[in-house]
Amino acid sequence: MNINAGSTASITASGYTTYKWYEDSENGGGLLFTGNPFMMLILTTDINYKVACESGICISNRTDVTVTVASPPAQPANFTSSTKMLFVKV
């Protein structure tokens, strides 16, 4: 998933009834949310989550979900007092 810096996003999963969203961590990561869709706060850097689906007493392995945050566009150059301008009369 790709979003612009400073934006919020939601991730929607399909196929099962219950979804558990986790922090991405080598130690499993803590549970962030149970439900669907998963709403994220304003993001400024790339982030990874994990999601598991649950059906009855069965819970799937966690699947990686990566959110890539695009850098904001460069600001246009500003004119300063030292900028020289050329005017042409036609």
Helices and strands as residue ranges (DSSP letters): E 2-4, E 7-11, E 18-23, E 31-34, E 38-43, E 47-55, E 58-59, E 63-70
